[in-house]
Amino acid sequence: MDFTDKVVIISGARIGIGRALAEALLRRGACVVVNARDAGALEKMRDRLCDSTTVRLYDRIHAVAGDVGRPEDCRRIVEETLRVFGKIDILINNAGISGKGSVAESDPVVFQAQINTNLLGSIYLTRYALSSLQASKGSVLFVSTLAAIRGLPFHSGYSASKMGLTAFAESLKVELHGQGVHVGIAYVGFTENDPEKNIINAAGQLERLPRRAGVRLTPASQTADLILRQIASRKFKVVHSPIGKLNWVLSKIAPWVVEWVFLRKRESF
């Protein structure tokens, strides 16, 4: 896959899948704009990426801090990208936050935070980048999850926000028909946790995401590679991992089976 001279925006690029995407794209010749909320940590990540290779990267990677849940920050990310690189070829909406807690015990701020970042953040950033993507006949890719196939118990806000991405991507795909813009959504599987990754608990406080026990985890680099293959092939929907594909099929033809499994395994969520 050759992304030479393609200009790519990646939201939520400081850690995990986002950082793996940035690394992979830089190796493939792209110019990358990385985004995260923490300006200091984002700059350190950018410097580490540049120092980890003998190839001069400082002129091909640009960091723009900002909260994608704020429309004005999304507009600034796009404007800064155009100022530095002059175009946008690919937008990867990766920023996201997960949460855990029952509906009954969760503070409203838990739902608000997840909807703002996971759903509205992707909508806002896409909205401001859209005219540039139309000009370049580029790609917009939404990073979703298996929780968007079937709502997970104790992860209702996360599931709802990610399911919303599917509806938005489906609408956008039809709106852009015939304009040469690729719309894609990737339902990623269980990916290795970055030690720095946080979730929002039922009280609305951030805490470290615990390591998943008894689940085979996909390296972030492998997930990034699958996402880039989807962009290169301009496919619409791609479901990662065997368990994800099984979940997809059963949710279509026998949803009661998935619900039965969730009921049996409810406490493990």
C-alpha positions as MATLAB code, in Angstrom:
seq = 'MDFTDKVVIISGARIGIGRALAEALLRRGACVVVNARDAGALEKMRDRLCDSTTVRLYDRIHAVAGDVGRPEDCRRIVEETLRVFGKIDILINNAGISGKGSVAESDPVVFQAQINTNLLGSIYLTRYALSSLQASKGSVLFVSTLAAIRGLPFHSGYSASKMGLTAFAESLKVELHGQGVHVGIAYVGFTENDPEKNIINAAGQLERLPRRAGVRLTPASQTADLILRQIASRKFKVVHSPIGKLNWVLSKIAPWVVEWVFLRKRESF';
ca = [
       0.000    0.000    0.000;
       1.495    3.261   -1.144;
       0.305    6.476    0.505;
       3.127    8.661   -0.790;
       2.296   12.365   -0.489;
      -1.226   11.680    0.765;
      -2.274   14.084    3.530;
      -3.995   12.283    6.370;
      -5.715   13.572    9.513;
      -5.932   11.094   12.402;
      -7.968   12.052   15.458;
      -7.092   10.420   18.762;
      -3.592    9.665   17.516;
      -1.558    9.889   20.723;
      -1.848    6.240   21.744;
      -3.170    2.868   20.598;
      -4.659    2.403   17.137;
      -4.249    6.083   16.276;
      -0.528    6.089   16.968;
      -0.112    2.787   15.087;
      -1.907    4.327   12.103;
       0.389    7.359   12.184;
       3.486    5.148   12.286;
       2.255    2.973    9.416;
       1.298    5.925    7.230;
       4.622    7.696    7.774;
       6.444    4.522    6.726;
       4.321    4.518    3.569;
       5.206    8.074    2.608;
       2.164    9.993    3.829;
       2.033   13.424    5.444;
       0.190   13.008    8.740;
      -1.639   15.422   11.025;
      -2.006   13.854   14.464;
      -4.597   15.073   16.945;
      -5.271   14.558   20.637;
      -6.479   16.720   23.520;
      -3.240   16.794   25.514;
      -0.906   19.159   23.640;
       2.213   18.294   25.635;
       1.784   14.536   25.354;
       0.942   14.863   21.661;
       4.145   16.773   20.937;
       6.189   14.168   22.834;
       4.586   11.395   20.774;
       5.373   13.306   17.577;
       9.003   13.709   18.629;
       9.289   10.004   19.486;
       7.966    9.072   16.052;
      10.481   11.348   14.390;
      13.391   10.083   16.508;
      12.525    6.411   15.927;
      13.565    6.493   12.264;
      16.557    7.587   10.229;
      14.206    9.179    7.688;
      13.567   12.892    8.206;
       9.921   13.113    9.286;
       9.539   16.545   10.828;
       8.328   17.985    7.536;
       5.765   15.178    7.163;
       4.092   15.095   10.578;
       2.235   17.932   12.242;
       0.527   17.907   15.645;
      -2.689   19.812   16.323;
      -4.102   19.552   19.840;
      -7.840   19.895   20.301;
     -11.012   18.268   21.571;
     -13.026   16.847   18.662;
     -16.155   17.171   20.781;
     -15.882   20.944   20.226;
     -16.868   22.121   16.711;
     -14.461   25.063   16.849;
     -11.538   22.713   17.557;
     -12.497   20.515   14.601;
     -12.601   23.517   12.301;
      -9.175   24.582   13.566;
      -7.709   21.095   12.959;
      -8.887   21.215    9.351;
      -7.735   24.804    8.804;
      -4.300   24.033   10.258;
      -3.963   20.969    8.014;
      -4.755   23.041    4.931;
      -2.355   25.772    6.042;
       0.536   23.332    6.468;
      -0.079   20.796    3.696;
      -2.576   22.490    1.372;
      -5.007   19.594    1.012;
      -6.694   16.653    2.769;
      -6.757   13.232    1.130;
      -7.809   11.020    4.038;
      -9.635   11.634    7.308;
      -9.524    8.866    9.915;
     -12.021    9.482   12.718;
     -10.362    7.434   15.437;
     -10.815    9.488   18.629;
     -12.960    7.696   21.164;
     -13.555    7.007   24.815;
     -15.191    3.967   26.345;
     -17.086    3.714   29.594;
     -18.433    1.104   31.931;
     -21.453    1.062   34.202;
     -25.123    0.205   34.170;
     -27.656    2.728   32.916;
     -29.152    2.948   36.422;
     -25.880    3.825   38.163;
     -24.193    6.004   35.524;
     -24.055    9.770   35.850;
     -25.458   11.621   32.792;
     -21.994   13.064   32.140;
     -20.841    9.533   31.219;
     -23.233    9.381   28.271;
     -22.560   12.970   27.305;
     -18.789   12.461   27.185;
     -19.023    9.374   24.987;
     -21.567   10.840   22.570;
     -19.562   14.083   22.303;
     -16.272   12.374   21.469;
     -17.245    9.148   19.707;
     -20.162   10.371   17.616;
     -20.305   14.173   17.465;
     -16.518   14.457   17.226;
     -16.543   12.338   14.076;
     -19.480   14.283   12.645;
     -17.918   17.693   13.292;
     -14.504   16.779   11.894;
     -16.040   15.183    8.805;
     -18.247   18.219    8.236;
     -15.322   20.648    8.195;
     -13.040   18.380    6.111;
     -15.701   17.399    3.592;
     -15.136   20.047    0.919;
     -11.401   19.237    0.878;
     -12.127   15.506    0.628;
     -14.510   16.186   -2.254;
     -11.804   18.186   -4.037;
      -9.240   15.380   -3.616;
     -11.772   12.563   -4.134;
     -10.368   11.184   -0.924;
     -11.497    8.925    1.897;
     -13.200    9.332    5.251;
     -12.898    6.349    7.570;
     -14.742    5.856   10.869;
     -13.124    3.579   13.450;
     -15.951    1.705   15.134;
     -16.136   -1.430   17.242;
     -17.909   -4.738   17.796;
     -20.115   -2.881   20.302;
     -21.699   -1.181   17.272;
     -22.937   -4.527   15.963;
     -24.797   -5.481   19.118;
     -25.126   -3.296   22.205;
     -22.975   -4.545   25.083;
     -24.395   -4.669   28.618;
     -22.822   -2.145   30.994;
     -21.434   -0.296   27.959;
     -24.671    1.308   26.743;
     -23.281    4.801   26.138;
     -20.299    3.442   24.225;
     -22.474    1.097   22.159;
     -24.974    3.851   21.346;
     -22.271    6.297   20.271;
     -20.588    3.742   18.022;
     -23.868    2.509   16.541;
     -24.604    6.118   15.669;
     -21.463    6.170   13.525;
     -22.954    3.444   11.338;
     -26.069    5.501   10.624;
     -23.966    8.595    9.909;
     -21.623    6.690    7.570;
     -24.564    5.120    5.729;
     -26.213    8.508    5.232;
     -22.970   10.143    4.134;
     -22.201    7.388    1.629;
     -25.489    7.985   -0.192;
     -25.151   11.776   -0.049;
     -21.697   11.565   -1.667;
     -22.627    9.010   -4.317;
     -20.990    9.803   -7.629;
     -18.602   12.378   -6.159;
     -15.618   10.046   -5.903;
     -15.304   10.201   -2.107;
     -14.782    6.902   -0.315;
     -16.707    6.412    2.941;
     -15.667    3.529    5.159;
     -16.381    2.187    8.628;
     -14.192   -0.387   10.383;
     -15.583   -2.558   13.172;
     -12.364   -3.323   14.998;
     -12.010   -6.274   17.334;
     -10.423   -6.568   20.762;
      -7.155   -4.661   20.409;
      -4.216   -4.607   22.814;
      -4.718   -1.916   25.438;
      -2.259    0.923   25.585;
      -1.063    1.284   29.223;
      -2.094    4.954   29.109;
      -5.644    4.382   27.860;
      -8.458    5.600   30.119;
     -12.148    4.819   30.379;
     -14.878    6.821   32.056;
     -16.501    5.093   35.038;
     -20.098    5.312   36.227;
     -19.297    8.359   38.367;
     -17.929   10.233   35.357;
     -14.278    9.932   36.404;
     -11.404    8.739   34.232;
      -9.587    5.582   35.252;
      -7.088    3.234   33.631;
      -8.621    0.664   31.283;
      -8.036   -2.764   32.863;
      -6.374   -5.447   30.785;
      -8.893   -7.834   29.251;
      -8.517  -11.343   30.665;
      -9.260  -14.488   28.678;
      -9.587  -12.632   25.363;
      -7.218  -12.911   22.430;
      -6.066   -9.381   21.674;
      -5.007   -8.061   18.282;
      -1.853   -5.906   18.171;
      -2.604   -2.273   17.364;
      -0.232   -2.467   14.392;
      -2.283   -5.291   12.876;
      -5.531   -3.378   13.359;
      -3.928   -0.325   11.730;
      -2.838   -2.434    8.764;
      -6.393   -3.729    8.247;
      -7.744   -0.170    8.342;
      -5.215    1.014    5.760;
      -6.080   -1.946    3.516;
      -9.725   -0.928    3.739;
      -8.884    2.631    2.712;
      -6.670    1.436   -0.151;
      -9.413   -0.889   -1.459;
     -12.124    1.738   -0.763;
     -14.423   -0.760    0.914;
     -17.419    0.485    2.897;
     -17.863   -1.873    5.852;
     -15.169   -4.204    7.176;
     -15.573   -6.338   10.306;
     -12.339   -7.383   12.035;
     -11.654  -10.695   13.786;
     -13.442  -14.053   13.560;
     -15.558  -13.359   16.651;
     -16.601  -10.041   15.166;
     -17.677  -11.651   11.901;
     -19.603  -14.323   13.799;
     -21.291  -11.609   15.866;
     -22.184   -9.744   12.651;
     -23.780  -12.786   11.016;
     -25.662  -13.994   14.103;
     -26.972  -10.501   14.849;
     -28.509  -10.515   11.364;
     -29.987  -14.016   11.222;
     -30.333  -15.159   14.839;
     -30.101  -12.202   17.256;
     -31.580  -14.292   20.050;
     -28.375  -16.392   20.067;
     -26.238  -13.299   20.693;
     -28.590  -12.139   23.453;
     -28.453  -15.588   25.070;
     -24.638  -15.463   25.066;
     -24.678  -11.967   26.573;
     -27.058  -13.102   29.307;
     -24.826  -16.066   30.120;
     -21.677  -13.919   30.159;
     -23.239  -10.746   31.557;
     -21.046  -10.520   34.623;
     -17.876  -10.738   32.530;
     -18.669   -7.469   30.762;
];
